[in-house]
Amino acid sequence: MRARDRAAVSALRATLSALDNAEAIPVAEAELRGTALEHSPAGVGTTEATRRKLTDRHVVDIVRAEADERLAAAEQLTAAHAERAARLRAQTAVLLRFLDEPNG
């Protein structure tokens, strides 16, 4: 993504974060380990947290929710914040473009 396309970069960063958060497993569901040193895991990958596998439908729903959130925020801004509203609408257009792609 080109650095000059700030709307796309901003929208995609926020949406990737939302997707990453959706993959996280709440602490109550995660495997709790003992705090004693002898119970500590060792080796490559042992510090990685278990993640959920999102379906394509979940990904689409999250991207759509991110787009809807931006559009709702843009609509609430007054004329004094027209520039911010325009940025939010541009970010929404980027996200919806990904949903409209045949392979997306």
Buried (B, 14 or more C-beta within 10 A) or exposed (E): EEEEEEBBBBBBEBBEEBBEEBEEEEEEEEEEEEEEEEEEEEEEEEEEEEEEEBEEEBBBEBBEBBBEBBBEBBEEBEEEBEEEBEBBBBBBBBBBEBEEEEEE
